[in-house]
Amino acid sequence: MTFKVKDHYFNKAKKDNFLARSVYKLEEIDKKFSIISKGDSIVDLGYHPGSWVQYCMLKVGEKGSVVGIDIKEVNETLGGKPNVSLFQKDIDTVESIADLGLSDKIDVLLSDMAPNTSGIKSLDQDRSLNLVEKVFELLPLFLKEDGNLVIKVFDGNGAQKFLKEKKSLFKEFHFLRPKSTRSVSKEFFVIGKNFRHDRV
Ligand SMILES: C[S@@+](CC[C@H](N)C(=O)[O-])C[C@H]1O[C@@H](n2cnc3c(N)ncnc32)[C@H](O)[C@@H]1O
């Protein structure tokens, strides 16, 4: 069953010319919660290989912009577009929007980051939570008032408790496990709509 699900979305991504099957997770989230609009400025953390960047480029159009960072080498197949900038960077080295070549806060912050797994469950959960905490640390520096957030979270070791404490930062706060998520995966997505700077 797991194999069939993987096969279906993997093949669909290939057919639709997307770089990864993860695109269908973002598509489902966006269709359900209307996260991305034409003309938006977006930062995509952990973008590689880049299916979310491809999706965002189509959605925001020529007047929008997409900045992606990843610890992996820049995926040149996505290059050459005037409204896309990609950086090879570790999120832990990012402290301001200027570090990503930006001068204004953005409309949408996305994070599909996943740590390298060690196989030791508690260590992997801690690494994952560290990434989530870092994204929330950057939120007030990156997001405009009323901006939106989509972030991947791995369940376990305090993730739910941490997220409950962050709920009031947004007007709407949703949890979703997209249909294309592999059944063995512990991941889910948090969707924050309408960021409120006065709640930080
Ligand atoms: C599941 S993949 C993202 C797939 C992507 N959304 C797409 O649609 O093609 C997760 C990515 O997070 C990146 N990542 C993990 N830790 C990171 C960190 N500390 N800083 C930046 N990127 C990181 C990994 O290198 C990996 O490429």
The ligand as an SDF file (V2000), in Angstrom:
LIG
                    3D

 27 29  0  0  0  0  0  0  0  0999 V2000
   12.0140   17.1990    1.8850 C   0  0  0  0  0  0  0  0  0  0  0  0
   13.3200   18.1460    1.2300 S   0  0  0  0  0  0  0  0  0  0  0  0
   12.4830   19.5220    0.5250 C   0  0  0  0  0  0  0  0  0  0  0  0
   11.7770   19.2210   -0.7740 C   0  0  0  0  0  0  0  0  0  0  0  0
   11.2960   20.4810   -1.4460 C   0  0  0  0  0  0  0  0  0  0  0  0
   10.2040   21.1040   -0.7100 N   0  0  0  0  0  0  0  0  0  0  0  0
   10.7980   20.2370   -2.8550 C   0  0  0  0  0  0  0  0  0  0  0  0
    9.5910   20.3910   -3.0800 O   0  0  0  0  0  0  0  0  0  0  0  0
   11.5630   19.9080   -3.7440 O   0  0  0  0  0  0  0  0  0  0  0  0
   14.0330   18.8390    2.6890 C   0  0  0  0  0  0  0  0  0  0  0  0
   15.2420   19.7150    2.4510 C   0  0  0  0  0  0  0  0  0  0  0  0
   15.5920   20.3810    3.6850 O   0  0  0  0  0  0  0  0  0  0  0  0
   16.9800   20.6780    3.6150 C   0  0  0  0  0  0  0  0  0  0  0  0
   17.5280   21.0570    4.9210 N   0  0  0  0  0  0  0  0  0  0  0  0
   17.6850   20.2760    6.0100 C   0  0  0  0  0  0  0  0  0  0  0  0
   18.2840   20.9320    7.0040 N   0  0  0  0  0  0  0  0  0  0  0  0
   18.5050   22.1990    6.5540 C   0  0  0  0  0  0  0  0  0  0  0  0
   19.1200   23.3520    7.1200 C   0  0  0  0  0  0  0  0  0  0  0  0
   19.6340   23.3320    8.3590 N   0  0  0  0  0  0  0  0  0  0  0  0
   19.1770   24.4910    6.3780 N   0  0  0  0  0  0  0  0  0  0  0  0
   18.6850   24.5010    5.1000 C   0  0  0  0  0  0  0  0  0  0  0  0
   18.1080   23.4280    4.5050 N   0  0  0  0  0  0  0  0  0  0  0  0
   18.0210   22.2800    5.2050 C   0  0  0  0  0  0  0  0  0  0  0  0
   17.5630   19.3740    3.0660 C   0  0  0  0  0  0  0  0  0  0  0  0
   18.8540   19.5700    2.5170 O   0  0  0  0  0  0  0  0  0  0  0  0
   16.5010   18.9530    2.0260 C   0  0  0  0  0  0  0  0  0  0  0  0
   16.8870   19.3100    0.7230 O   0  0  0  0  0  0  0  0  0  0  0  0
  1  2  1  0
  2  3  1  0
  2 10  1  0
  3  4  1  0
  4  5  1  0
  5  6  1  0
  5  7  1  0
  7  8  2  0
  7  9  1  0
 10 11  1  0
 11 12  1  0
 11 26  1  0
 12 13  1  0
 13 14  1  0
 13 24  1  0
 14 15  1  0
 14 23  1  0
 15 16  2  0
 16 17  1  0
 17 18  1  0
 17 23  2  0
 18 19  1  0
 18 20  2  0
 20 21  1  0
 21 22  2  0
 22 23  1  0
 24 25  1  0
 24 26  1  0
 26 27  1  0
M  CHG  2   2   1   9  -1
M  END
$$$$
